[in-house]
Amino acid sequence: DHTLKLTRFFWMRTIKLIIGTCLLPGLLNYHLSLREWHTFVGNSTTLMMILRIVWPQIIQLILMPVRACYRRRKAPKLVTLEQLCDLYTLDQFPLAEGYSEMAATVVLALGFGNMIPLLNWLALASLLFQYCSDWFIFLRGSCKPPFYDEAIAVDCI
């Protein structure tokens, strides 16, 4: 159920963003004036968006060469073909997580973009970096998707 997983990830990311950028700074800095509070929230929102450019994808990009080294080191120690197949079988492509990250980035940029125009450009950079890294991870670091035939298309119609 990719739809349920996508919905769950989207709401988790959105709630984290709202708590991290709006509610938490407001609760911790209740003594600030309105202008200082808006400055603090704007800075934390911009910082969150700058981190979102590379943070969700960089972990998988770093783990790809680490996994390759691990496989080269572990392969001579395995005895059966089944163990080798398990070692060299790549992970599934994280499609639901990618969609939820994109949706959370777009919601953050659309929600605060009128007040902080820099967020629109940061969202563009984030989506472009996510596209390029997902393209690389999908082609080089994920297993082949299952073979689908026309029966799935007929069931959808």
C-alpha positions as CSV (number, residue, x, y, z in Angstrom):
1,D,0.0,0.0,0.0
2,H,2.1,2.9,-1.3
3,T,-0.8,5.3,-0.9
4,L,-1.1,4.7,2.8
5,K,2.6,4.8,3.3
6,L,2.8,8.1,1.3
7,T,0.1,9.7,3.3
8,R,1.6,8.7,6.6
9,F,5.1,10.0,5.6
10,F,3.6,13.2,4.3
11,W,1.7,14.0,7.5
12,M,4.7,13.0,9.7
13,R,7.0,15.3,7.7
14,T,4.5,18.2,7.6
15,I,3.8,18.0,11.4
16,K,7.6,17.9,12.1
17,L,8.1,21.0,9.9
18,I,5.3,22.9,11.6
19,I,6.5,22.0,15.1
20,G,10.1,22.7,14.3
21,T,9.7,26.0,12.5
22,C,6.6,27.6,14.0
23,L,5.4,26.2,17.3
24,L,8.7,25.3,19.1
25,P,10.4,28.7,18.5
26,G,7.2,30.4,19.6
27,L,6.9,28.5,22.8
28,L,10.6,28.8,23.6
29,N,10.8,32.6,22.9
30,Y,7.5,33.9,24.3
31,H,9.3,37.0,25.7
32,L,10.3,38.3,22.2
33,S,8.6,41.1,20.5
34,L,6.5,40.4,17.4
35,R,9.3,41.6,15.0
36,E,11.9,39.5,16.8
37,W,9.7,36.5,16.8
38,H,9.1,36.8,13.1
39,T,12.8,37.1,12.5
40,F,13.5,34.0,14.6
41,V,10.8,32.0,12.8
42,G,11.9,33.2,9.4
43,N,15.6,32.3,10.1
44,S,14.7,28.9,11.4
45,T,12.4,28.2,8.4
46,T,15.1,29.3,6.0
47,L,17.7,27.2,7.8
48,M,15.3,24.2,7.7
49,M,14.9,24.7,3.9
50,I,18.6,24.9,3.4
51,L,19.1,21.7,5.2
52,R,16.3,20.1,3.2
53,I,18.3,20.6,0.0
54,V,20.7,17.8,0.8
55,W,19.5,16.1,4.0
56,P,16.9,13.5,2.8
57,Q,19.1,12.2,-0.1
58,I,22.6,12.5,1.2
59,I,22.3,9.5,3.5
60,Q,21.5,7.1,0.6
61,L,24.2,8.6,-1.6
62,I,26.8,8.1,1.2
63,L,25.6,4.6,1.9
64,M,26.0,3.4,-1.7
65,P,29.9,3.3,-1.7
66,V,29.8,2.1,1.9
67,R,27.6,-0.9,0.9
68,A,29.9,-1.7,-2.1
69,C,32.9,-1.9,0.2
70,Y,31.0,-4.0,2.7
71,R,29.9,-6.4,0.0
72,R,33.5,-6.7,-1.3
73,R,34.7,-7.4,2.2
74,K,31.9,-9.8,3.2
75,A,31.6,-11.8,-0.1
76,P,34.6,-14.1,0.3
77,K,33.3,-15.2,3.7
78,L,29.9,-16.4,2.4
79,V,29.5,-20.1,1.5
80,T,26.3,-20.5,-0.4
81,L,24.8,-18.9,-3.5
82,E,21.7,-17.9,-1.5
83,Q,23.9,-15.9,1.0
84,L,25.6,-14.2,-1.9
85,C,22.3,-13.3,-3.6
86,D,21.0,-11.8,-0.3
87,L,24.2,-9.8,0.0
88,Y,24.1,-8.4,-3.5
89,T,20.3,-7.8,-3.7
90,L,19.8,-4.1,-3.5
91,D,17.1,-2.3,-1.5
92,Q,13.8,-1.2,-2.9
93,F,13.7,2.3,-4.2
94,P,12.1,4.5,-1.4
95,L,9.3,5.9,-3.6
96,A,6.9,6.9,-0.8
97,E,9.6,8.7,1.2
98,G,10.7,10.6,-1.9
99,Y,7.1,11.8,-2.6
100,S,6.5,12.8,1.0
101,E,9.8,14.8,1.0
102,M,8.8,16.6,-2.2
103,A,5.3,17.3,-0.9
104,A,6.7,18.6,2.5
105,T,9.2,20.8,0.6
106,V,6.5,22.3,-1.7
107,V,4.1,22.9,1.3
108,L,6.8,24.7,3.2
109,A,7.7,26.8,0.2
110,L,4.1,27.6,-0.7
111,G,3.1,28.3,2.9
112,F,6.0,30.7,3.7
113,G,7.1,31.7,0.2
114,N,5.1,34.9,0.2
115,M,6.9,36.1,3.4
116,I,10.3,34.7,2.5
117,P,10.8,34.7,-1.3
118,L,14.2,32.9,-0.8
119,L,12.2,29.7,0.1
120,N,10.9,29.4,-3.5
121,W,14.5,29.2,-4.8
122,L,15.6,26.9,-2.1
123,A,12.6,24.6,-2.8
124,L,13.7,24.6,-6.5
125,A,17.2,23.7,-5.5
126,S,15.9,21.0,-3.2
127,L,13.6,19.5,-5.8
128,L,16.4,19.5,-8.5
129,F,18.9,17.9,-6.1
130,Q,16.3,15.3,-5.1
131,Y,15.5,14.6,-8.8
132,C,19.2,14.1,-9.6
133,S,20.0,12.0,-6.6
134,D,16.8,9.9,-7.0
135,W,17.7,9.3,-10.6
136,F,21.2,8.1,-9.6
137,I,19.9,6.0,-6.7
138,F,17.2,4.4,-8.8
139,L,19.5,3.4,-11.6
140,R,22.6,2.4,-9.5
141,G,21.5,1.7,-6.0
142,S,18.1,0.0,-6.1
143,C,16.9,-3.4,-7.2
144,K,14.9,-3.8,-10.4
145,P,11.2,-3.2,-10.0
146,P,9.0,-6.2,-10.3
147,F,7.9,-7.0,-13.8
148,Y,4.4,-5.8,-14.4
149,D,2.2,-6.8,-17.2
150,E,-1.0,-5.4,-18.7
151,A,-3.1,-7.0,-16.0
152,I,-2.3,-4.2,-13.5
153,A,-3.4,-1.6,-16.0
154,V,-6.6,-3.5,-16.7
155,D,-7.3,-3.7,-12.9
156,C,-6.8,0.0,-12.5
157,I,-9.3,0.8,-15.2
